[in-house]
Amino acid sequence: MDPAWRQHLDALRRFNEWEDQQLRGLREDYAGALAWMAEAWELARRVDPDWCSDARGEEHVRHLVRLQAALEKAHLGS
């Protein structure tokens, strides 16, 4: 596998682990989980005002499709 893809996948894995740790314990606390998600949404909007726009959503979907195709190609080539 290409080292850049491996680094990208490692970064995604670390982010998922971090997010899981943040939500641990909140699964039983719906109000706490909702507050955490609202805070994360507000932070994302402050960092990028277009974060939740339709155009950004379409761009994100196209990116995910390209990423999936590249990962499939890398996986088939290994």
N, C-alpha and C positions, 0 to 999 in steps of 0.2 A: 504494500500500500504506500502511496506517496506520503512522504513525511509531513507535508502541509495538511493533507487530509487527516492524518493521524493526530496532529496537533489540534486541528479543528474538532475532531471527535472527542479528544481528551478534554478540551475546553467545555464542550457541551455536556459531557459526563460530569465534570466538576460542578458546572452550574446546576444540573439536575440534582446532584447530591446536596448542594448548598440549599436549593429551594426546598427539598424534602426535609432538611433539618429545620428550616425556618417554619415549616408548617407542622412539624411534629408536635403533638400535643394540642394543636388547634383543631384537629379532626373531630374531637369530641366537643369542641367549643365553637359552635357555629358563629356566634357573634364575633368572637376573636378572629376566626378565619375570614369572615367578611370584612372586618376592619383592616386586616392585613392586606387583603386583595385591593381594597379601596385605596389604601396608602400606596401600594405598588402602582396602581393605575394613575394616581395623582403625580407620583414621581415620574413616571414615564411621560405623562403629558407636559410636565414642567421641562423635562430634558428635550422633548421633541413634540411641539404643539400639533404636528400633523400625525402623531403616532396612531391615532384611532380613525384617521380619515379613510374614506372609501378608496382613494387613489393609493394610499399607503398599503391598505389591505390587499388590493390587487397586485401591487408590486411585491408584497411579501409572498403571496401565493405563487407568483411566477418564480421568485427566488427559491422557494421550497421545491417546486417542480424541477428546476435546474439542479438543485442540490441532490434530490432523490435520483435523478438520472445519472449524475456524476458518481454518486455512491454505488449505484448498481453497476455502472461501467467499471469502477475500481474493484468492486467485489468480484465481478466476472473475470477480470483480468488477473486476479491474484491466484 
